[in-house]
Amino acid sequence: MKRRILAIVLIGVLAIVAVACSSGDTTEPSSDESNNPATTDTTSELTGDAAAFQKFPEPVDVHIGMSVDPTDKTLPSGDSAENNQYTRYLKDNYNINVIVDWTAAQGNNYNQKVSLAIASGNLPDGLIANDRTYMVKAAKSGLLYDITELFDKTASSQVKEIMDSTDGRAMENASYDGKMVSLPNITVDTDGVHVMLIRKDWLDKLNLPVPKTLSDIEKTARAFVDNKMAGDNTIGIVGPDKNSYPYCTFLMSSNNAHGFDPVFQAMDAYPGYWVDDGTGKVTYGTLSPNTKKTLEILAKWYKEGLIDPEMGTRDSSAEPVNANQAGIFFGPWWSLGYGNGDSFKNDPNANWQAYPVYTDDGKWNVHMKTVGTTYTLISKDASEDVAKAIIIMNNALVRDEATFDTSVAIGWYPLRNVMAAADECEYEYKELYKVLRGETQPEDYNKPNSLYKLMYADAKIVKDVVKSTNDELNVQDFDQTNTGNFQRMYAILVGDRPYATVTPDKKVYSVTYNQTDIMERKWANLKKLEDETILKIILGEPSSTFDDFVQKWKAQGGDEITAEVQAEYDKNK
């Protein structure tokens, strides 16, 4: 990881910076300065990006709760959640000392830990909430720091530009009762677009075409299993593990690796979303006849051994993918490269490819995410310096992510809450091909604090990693020597290829991505009922179980909530 530190030690220089910023001069730093955090003996007089990247004169301790991937093996020997390249970067460059009060396995275990911390009123200085419900509960309980003014003073110009690119939606999501009480996650649109990831080398060995429809996928998965492509332990299709879900929902609308989202969408079903039926009437997608039909298909696949028999019970559904025992799984763009890095380490010729899943009449339907689904919460008991430090940690991640050695999973960055322009991946896909073909040069993208924050760094490495300009790149076209660079390029140029090159025929947005008043009281029980029922049906309970679920859901508050969502939808039309 390359790190440079700009030391600003002359009082006169600081005075000039302060005067220039206070007079409305918003000139960006030069390219030589743009990656160097400023250091100073005082923090009170700094404004603009000088404040956004200030180094505290004395160490500032930031206590956090942290989600960890129990299967991750990228930390070097001797490193830990509290002591690794990311925490050392924050210590060296900003004098921020990260103290991890507790960790929990990502998914349900972590969410339960966050819920308990909110219920007990015992928050660390900072933690990430995985959906807005947790943020609202904490805000209602008076547990969160009002960062409205502090964000305006301390957030970087780059972070503010990304926030502004959402036309106010990110700020609205991050606020409660008119106050900004969290840092919002702003992710690329393609995080919510799920595609099929498949072993193309297995297809080639069996002389099979790329499957397009659900019936094609069924035949392909059966061929993988019958021909024992990975031996007796071959898995045709991977499903969710015990910490994940069969599909995204309006509250968690992106990044559902190993779910069945494309399968539902190929049946024009959108479970977990509040949808307009075309007449202005709001319905809950899980209750639709098409959802029931899709569950019947998944149950058939499971019964016939095409879906992982340990679905719903595995600690991590990434395990069979990385062990190269599986032929197909579903997920967003980053699932290839970032999401299955060990697969390539175990077999450098594992030719994973990404494709849309189509309806029987050739349509590509996709559900779309909200602006972002996670939030950085800052405790009201944190000191002003600690709150500033958490905002600076976010600024630094946005600006400097490209400088890190991401062969160590970026998830180890404390309080990592992604911020990116909505079309960042698609923009990079097109521009990186221009670099590969010699149409542009890396220096053309040397724009400090650019909205497309990783473009310049990616442009500088793409030719070192990718050795072909073919429209469909294979794994053999990549140099895997630098693991972090390889994963990044594979995710963009293979994982995001479908959304970057094919226009979906139908994009479905949820009518709401937030909870209503009644929902806040009753949704937890309804969600538990839904999760348990859906899993049971896939694992073999009769489809009549679905009809019973619909009646229970309606009777236990679902009808009330639907009416409330309808009223809000009508009001906002």
N, C-alpha and C positions, 0 to 999 in steps of 0.2 A: 504494500500500500504506500503510495507516494503522499507524503505530507510535507507541506512547507508552512512555516509560521512567520507572519509579518509582524515584527516588533515595532510598535509606534511608541517611542519613549520621550519625544520632545514635547514639552507643554505647549509650545507655540504651534506645533502641528495639530495637536488636539484642538486647540482653540480655533484654528482655521476650519477644521472639519466641522466643529460644532456650529460655527457661524454660518458656514455654507449650507449645512442641512437646515438650520433654523430659518434661513432666508428663502427656503423653497428650492434650493439647488438639489435636484434628485439625480445628478449624473451618476451613472453606474461606475464601479471600479474598473480600472484598466484590466486587460487580460492577464497581466502579470500579478495583479492584486486579487483577482476574483476568487481564487481558491485558498486565500490566506486569511484566517481569522485575525482580527486586530487584537492587540493586547494593550492594556492600560492600567493605570493605578487607580482609576475611578470609573464608575459606571453611570453615575447620575447625570452627566452632562452629554452623553452620547445620544445621537438620534439617527434615524435612517438605518442603512446597512452597517454603519459603524456600531450601532447598538445591537443589531441583529446577530453580529458575529464577535461580540466583545468577549474578552477573557477576563474573568473575575480576578481581582487582586488577591483574594484569599480563597481557599477551596470552599466550594459549596456542595454540601452533601444532599443528594436527591435519593430518597427512599422510594422504591418501586415494587409493585407486584408484577410478575412476568409469566407469560405463557411460553412453554417450551415444547419442542417436538421430541418426545422420548425416543424416537427412532433415529434422530439426527446424529451423525458421527463425524461432523466436519470440524468440531473444535479440536485444535491441537492439544497434545498431551500437556497437562498442567494448567490449561485454560478452563474457565468456568463461566457461568452466566454473569458473574460479577467482575471477572478479570479476563478480558479477551481483547482482540484488536479494536473493537468498537468502543469499549469502555476506556481503554487506554488512549484512544484518539480524543475522546471527550475530556479526559483528565489532562492530557498534554496540551491541547489547543485551547481549552476553555476553562480549565481549572474546575471542571464539574466532576464530582466524585460520586459514581453510581453505587448505591447500596441496595442489593436485592433482598427485600424483607421476606419474600416467599415466591415460590414458583408452583405452577400446576401444569399438568399435561394439557396441551391445546385441545379445544373442543369442549365437551360437556364438563369435564373436570375443572377447567379454567373458569368457565361461565359460572359454575356453582360457587367457586371461590370468590369471584367478583360479587355475586349476589349476596353471599354471606357477609362480605366486607361492607356492603351498602346497608344491609339489614342491621348490622351491629353498629353502624356509624363509625367504623374503624378503618378508614381508608389510608393507604400509604400516601406519600406526596403525589405520586402519579401512577396511573395504570391505564391500560387500554380496555375499553368496553366494546364488546363485539356486536352490539346493536344498540339502537337509540333508546330502547326500553330501559336499559341500565342507567344511561345518562339522565333520563327524565326522572327515574326513581331517586337517584342521588340528588338531583337538583331540587325536587320536591321536598326532600328531607333536609335541605339546607346544608349539604355536605360539600358543595363545589365552590371553587374560587371564581369570582366574577373577574374574568380576564379582559373585559371589553376594552378598557383603556390601555392595559399592559400589552395586549396583542397589537394595538395600533402603534405603540411605541417600539415594540421589540421584534415583531414579525418582519422577515426580510421582504424586500420588494418582489422577489421571485415567488415567495409563498403568497403574497397578496395578489399577484397577477394570476396565479393558479386559482385562488379563491374567486377572483373577479370573473374568471372564465366560465363560472357556473351560473352567471346571471343572478347571483344572490341566493341560490339554493343551498350552497354549502354553509353560508353564514346563518341562514334560517335553521338548518338542521342542527347547527352547533349551539344554538341559542335556546334559552328557556325564559319565559316571562320577560322578554325584551332584553335579556342580558346574555352575553357570550360566556358560556360556562364550560366549553370544551374546544379542543382542536379537532376539526372534522377530517375524516379520511376522504380523499378525492381520488378516485381510481379511474383508470382507462375504461372506456365503454366495453371493451372486449373482455374485461374480467367477468362480465355477466353473460357472455355469449359462449355457450358450451358446445363442444364439438366431439367427434369421435376420434380417439387416438388408437392407432392400430399398428401392429407389426407388419410392415410392408414386406420385409424379407420372408416372413412366413407365407404371406400371400404368393410371393414369387416362387417359393419352393413348391407350393401346391398348384401353381399355375392358375390362381384364382384372381378375378378382377376385384377392384376396390368396391366393397359393398356400399350401396347408396340408401336403400330403404330398410325398414325393419325386417322384412322377410329375407333380404340379402344378408343382413347382420346375423340372423338366426342360422342361416346355412353356413356362413363363414365360421361362426363360433363352433358349430358342430364339427366342421372339418378340422379345426384346430384341435379340438378335444379328441376326436376319433383318431387323428393321425399322431397324437401324443407329441406335439411340436416341442414340448418341454419335458417329455417323459411322462411318467404316470401322474405327476402332479400338475399337469397342464390345466390351466383355467381359461375358459373361453372368454368370459366377460367378468371384470372386477366390479364389485358393488361397494356400497358404503360400509365403513367399519362402525364400531360401537360408539364412536365419538362424532360421527357425521350423519348426513341425512340423504334420503333418496332424491331430494330436489331442493332447489332454492326456494325461499319464501320472500314475502314482501318485507320482512324485517331483516332477513339475511339473503340479499338478492344477488350475491356474486360469490365467486371462488369456491364453488361446491365441487371440489375434486372427487371423482369416483362416484358421483351420484348418477341418476338416470335421466337428467334433464332433457337431453336430445331425444330420448325415447318418447317421453311424454309429448314433446313439441312436435314430433313427427306424426303424432295422433291428434294434433291441434288441441292439446290439453295443457293447462297452466296451473297445476296444483300449487297452493301456497300463495297465489296472487289474487288480488281483487280485480276483476275484469269487467269491462263494459261489454254486455252481450250483443252490442250493435244497435240497441234501441234506447240506450241511455240507462238501462237497468243494470245495477251492480250485482254481481254474483261472486261467490267465493269459489275459485277454480278447482279446489280439491273435490267439491261436491258434484262436478260435472259428469255426465255419462261417458265422455271421452277419457276422463281420468280412470273411471272404473274399467273401461276396455283396455287401457294401457296396463293397469295392474294385473288383469287377466293374462296379458302377454308375458309380463315379467314373471308371474307365477308359473306359467308354462315353461319358460326358459329355466327357471330355478329347478323345477321338478325334473326336467330332462337333463340336468347337470351342466347346463351351459353357463350359468352364473356361479361364481365362487360359492361353494357349499358353506364357507365360514362367513358369508356376508352377515353383517350386523353384530358379529361377535369378535372379529379380529381387533387387536389393539391398534393396528394401522393397516389400512387397505393399500398403502404404498408398498408394503413388504413384498407381495407376490409380483408387483410390477418391477420393482428394483431387483428382485431375484430372477427376473426373466422367465417367470412361470406363466405369465398372462399374455393373451393376444390382443385384447380390446379393453379399453376403459374410456370414460367420458370425463371431460373437464374443460376449463378455460385455457387460454393460450399458453400460460406459463407452465402448464402441466408437463409439457415436453421441454426438456432442458433443465429448468429449475426443479420441476416436480419429480423427475425420474432420473436424476443424475447418477445414482448408483447403478442403474440399468446399463448405462454406457460404460461405467467403470468395470462392470462384470462381463460385458460383452461389447467391445467398441463397434461391432458391426450390427448391433440391434437397430434396425432401420425403422424407428418410430415415425409415423406420419400422421397428419391431421386432416380431417375431411368433415364437411357438413353431413348431417343425416336428413334425408328428404322424406316427404310424404309420398304416398303411393302415386300421387299425380305430379310428382317432381317439384314440389314447393319446399323451400327452406324457411321454416318458422323459428324464431328465436324470442326468448323473453329477455327484456332489458333491465338492467340494474338501476338503482338510484344513484345519486352522485357518489355516495360512499356509505359504507355500513359500519365502520368502527369509529371510535372517538377516544381522544386522549383526555382523561379526567384528571383534574388537579384539585387536591384537597383544599378546602377553605382554611385549614390550619397551617398550610404551607406558608413560609415567609415570602416576601416579595422577591427576594433573590432566588429562592427555589422555583417559584413560578416563572420567573424570567429564564432560569436555567432550562426548564422544560420546553419553553418556547424556542430557545436557542438550539436545544437538541434537535428539535423538529426542523428548524432552518438549515442546520448543518446536514441533516440526512437528505433533505431535498436537493441541496446544492452539491454535496460531495459524495453522493452514493456511488458515482462512477469511478471514484478514486480508490474505493475499497477493494480488497481481494475477496471477491464473493465466492471463492472456493470454500471459505468459511461462511456458512449460511447467513444471509443478511437478517434473518429472523432473530439473530443474537444481538442485533442493535437494540439497545434499551428504549422502550416506548416507541418502537417503530410503528408509524402510522402513515401509510403511503399517501403522497400527494402528487398527482400527475395530471397533465392535460388530457381531456377525454379521448382525443384522437392520437395520443402519443405513439402508440404501437403501430397504427396504420401509417402515420406520417413517417416513422422510422423505417418501416418495411420498404416503402417506395424510395426514400432517400438513400438507404443503404445499398439498394440495387443500383442506383445512379453512381455511387462511389465504386462499386464492384465493376461497373461497365465503363468507368473512366469519364462519365458525363459530368461529375463534380469531384472536387478534391476535399479532403477532410478539413482543411483550413477554411473552406467556405462556411463551415458550421461553427466556427470559433466566435460565438456570441455570448459573452459573459451573462450569467443569470437569465439565460434563455428560457422561454416557456417550455421548450422541449429540452429538459435539463440534462439528459444523457446522450443527446444526439452527437455532440462533438467527440466525446470519449468513444462512442460506438463507431463513429466514422473512422477514427484513427486505428481501430483494431480489426475492422471487418475483413480487410484483405489478408491479414495474418491468419485469420480463422477459416475463412470461406475460400475455397479453391475453384469455384465454378460460378457461372452466371446463369445456369439453367433456371427456368421458372419453377421447377419442382426439385428442390435440393434433397439429396440423399445423405445419410450419415457419413458415407465415404467422402463426401465433398467438404467435410469439416476437419480441421486440425484440432484434436482434443488435448493438446499438450497443456495449455492453460485452461484448467477446468472452469474457472469463473467466466472467462471470455467465451468459451465454447457454449456453456449453458445459456448465457445471455443471447448469443447469436442464434442458437438453435430455437430458443423460445420465440424470438421475433420472426425469423425467416422460415420456420417450419410451423411452430405452434400457432402463430397468428396469420399464416397464409390464407386460411379460409375466409376470415372476416376482412382481410386486407384486399382480397381479389374477387370475392363473390358478394354481391348485394343480396341480403336476405329478402325473401318475398313478403315476409310479414314480421314486423317488430311489435311485440306486446309489452306494454308498460303496465305496472300495477296502478290502479286508481289511487292508492295511497301506499306509502312506504313507512308510515308512522302509525302508532296506536291511537285509538280514540279513547274517550274517558271510560266507557264501559269495558272496552278491551283491556285496559290496564288492570281491571279487577278480575276479569274472567278468562283472559286469554291463556294464562299458564295452564289451566286445567284443560281447555279445549285443545291446546297444542299437544299436551301429553296424550290425550285421547287420540288425536290424529296420528301422531308419530307411532304409537303402539299399534294402532289398527292397520296402518299402511304396511308396516313391517310384517305383521302377522299374515296379511293377505298374500304378500310376495312369497312368504315362506310356506304357504300352503293352506291357510284357512279359506273356506269357501267364499266365493264372491258375494254371497248374500250377507256376509259380514259387513260389506261396504254399505249396503242399504241400512243396516242397523246403526252403523256409525253416523250416517247422514241424519237420521232421526234424533239420535242422542245429541249430536252437535247442535242441531237447531234448538232442541229443547233446553239445553244447558247454557243458553245465552247467545248462540250463533245468530238466531233471528234478530235479537235486539241489536247485536253488533252490526249486522248487515244493514239494518235500518239506519243506524247511526252513520255508517260509511256512506250510504246512499244520500243522506241529508247533506253531509259535507261535500260530496261530489256535486250535487245539484247546486249548492251555494257557490262553488268555485268555478262552475262552468263559464 
